[in-house]
Amino acid sequence: MRSNFSENLKLDDKQIKNLLEVFPKGVVAFDLEMTGLSAIVDKIIELAAIKVNADGSIETFHQLINPLIEIPEYTKPYHGLENEDLRDKPTLKKPLKDFIDFYNNLPLIAHNAQFDASFIIRGHHEYNYDFSLSDIYDSCRFIRTIYKKSKEKPENFKLDTLATYYDLNFEHHQALDDALICLHLFANGIKKLKSDIVEFEIKTPLKSLVKEKGYIFKLNSFKKPAEYELPKKYRELIEFVQSKTVIQIMYQGGSLKNQFRPVKPIALLPMPNGLTLYAECLNSKTHKHFKLKKIKDFTHEAKEDA
């Protein structure tokens, strides 16, 4: 069964109190399983969320979804879902509308939220749904920023590593468990921030600190008519993203302006200013967003001047 979260992951009263101290009207953590990381070409196959209401009560949302495309083999070891598991499930339109009604205008939390949120954004445009006023928070960014200057910190900030760090036993890539872990991370992060405020006599209010360290964007930043249809000249990027093939891009910006540079594509994502190629820049060994409209040319052939 994928519709019930692990009993050992239930939030305790102190955790709920910490969450509501920052999000007094309530908060929703969500997680998706997808056919890949690119909202422009991939599809949602599982959608789950946990809501902490203003009165401290907990609600859950869960739905498996028929993507109407073949699930790539390389993704199956992560989520464990086959097309046969989803053949009689609904397509995205109604579950997404139900999910929008579920969170309403409450803040949303996800781990590496730009990926999960991009699929929700894409669905809004595909079905012409109204955008809520929800703020989007990233539990990965939140915890990483909190521990930035700490001597004792997690080995890395992947969801399963953080769960181990906080002694949480769960089944990774089960969407309800992943969503609930996000709430645990935020509750534990808020607890640490409250301790830091006292220890270091920090004057910044708790809510402001949480927003500074975990907020990434407002959902309705994407409500304007979007440039989210992939232009024909960039269609070949789909294959390179899916195969993770290193390519050379000529980018109109940065220190290598109008020169080819090697990148390893990760995803094609909608962002407030339009479509981006999210990729690892092999020169700087960092992950960056490259605006598609600023990519003047690309090739998978090696370039001597890269």
SULSUL-V201197 format. One record per run of one state. SS is the DSSP state (helix for helix, strand for strand, loop for the rest). FROM is the first residue (numbers start at 1). TO is the last residue. Records with the same first field share a line. If there is no record, write none. Layout:
BEGIN
SS: FROM-TO ; FROM-TO
END
This chain:
BEGIN
loop: 1-6 ; 10-12 ; 23-25 ; 35-43 ; 54-57 ; 65-72 ; 80-82 ; 87-91 ; 104-106 ; 111-112 ; 128-134 ; 147-158 ; 166-174 ; 200-205 ; 223-231 ; 235-235 ; 244-245 ; 252-259 ; 272-273 ; 282-285 ; 300-306
helix: 7-9 ; 13-22 ; 73-79 ; 83-86 ; 92-103 ; 113-127 ; 139-146 ; 159-165 ; 175-199 ; 206-214 ; 219-222 ; 232-234 ; 236-243 ; 292-294
strand: 26-34 ; 44-53 ; 58-64 ; 107-110 ; 135-138 ; 215-218 ; 246-251 ; 260-271 ; 274-281 ; 286-291 ; 295-299
END
